[in-house]
C-alpha cells in the first residue's frame, strides 16, 4: 500500500507540472465518456429494452410478393391492407407503417 500512495503522489505531481497535457487528457477522457454514454443510451433504447407490447414474441411482419417479377417482401398497398383488415380472422390486429427517406437540400426563410 505505501508503494501505491507514493505512485499516486508522483502521478499527481507530474500532472500538476504539465497543465497542458493534463487538460488534453481530461478533455479526451470527458469526450470518450460522453460518447460512450450517448452510444449506450441509443443501444439501450433501440436494442436492449423490450418492445412496448403485451407479448412482443407474437408480433409478425406480413409482406406481399410477386414471384413473376422476382420481387419478394414488397410493401403492402393501402387497398390490400384495408381488405386484409376487413377479412382478417387470424390476427388480433393488423397495422401498417411506412418509412420514407427525405433529402433536405435548401431552406428558404421568408419573413414578412
N, C-alpha and C positions, 0 to 999 in steps of 0.2 A: 504493500500500500504506500509506503514512503516514496518508492520509485515513481508511482503513478502521480503523486502530488507534485514531485519535482518536475516531471514531464509536463504536467498541466501548467505549472508556473512558467516554465521555459516557453511553452507554446503561447501563452498569453503575452509574455514579454516580446516575443517575436512579432506577434500580430500588432502590438502597440508601436513597435519600431517602424513598421511598414504600413502606414494607414491606407495607402493606395491599393495595395494588394488585399488588405482586409476588406476594403469597400467593395472591390470587384468580387471577392469570394462571397461576401454576404449577399450582394445583388444576384450573383449566379445561383446561390442556394435558394433565395427567395423566388426567383423566376422558375427554377426547377420544381420547387414545392408547389407553387401556384399552378403551373401547367399540369403537374401530376394530379392535383386536386380537381382541376377542371375536367381532365380526361376521365378520371374515375367517376365524377358526378354524371357525365354523359353515359358512360358504360353502365353505371348502376341504374339510371333511369330507363335506358333503352333495352339492355340485355338481361340484367340480373333480377329486376323486380318482376313479379308475376303479372300477367295481364289482368286488367280490372274487370274480369268477367267471373261469373259464378263457377263455371267449370271450363277453364281455358283449354283443357285437353280435348274437348269436344268440338272445338272450332275447326271448320274446314274451309277450303277455298275451292270454288267451282268455276270452271272455265268453259268457254266454247272452243270447239276445234273444227278445222276444215281439212281433213286428210287429202281431199282432192287438190287443194292448193298447198299442201305440205305445211300447214300452219296449225300449231298446237298452242294451247294456253292463250287463246285470244280473249281480249276483254269482252264482256257481255254487253250487247246493245240494250238500250233502255226499254225498247218494246219487248224483247225477250225477258228482261228482268221482271217487268210487270206480269208477263204470262207465267213466269216461274212462281212469283209470289201468289198469284191467283190460284194456280193449280197445285200448290205445294201440299203434300201430305207426308213428307219425310222429315223435314227440318222444323225445329221450333220456330225459327225466324230466318228470314233472308234479308241481307243488307248489301249495299254496294258502296264502293268508294272509287275515287279516281285520283290519279296522280298526274300532274302536269308540270312540265319544266318550262320556265319562262326566262327570257333573256331581257334584262333591262339595259337599254343602250343609251338613252338620253332622258334627262329630266328637264322639263321646261317649266319654270315657275312663272306664273302670270299673276301679277299683283295689280289690283285696281285701286 
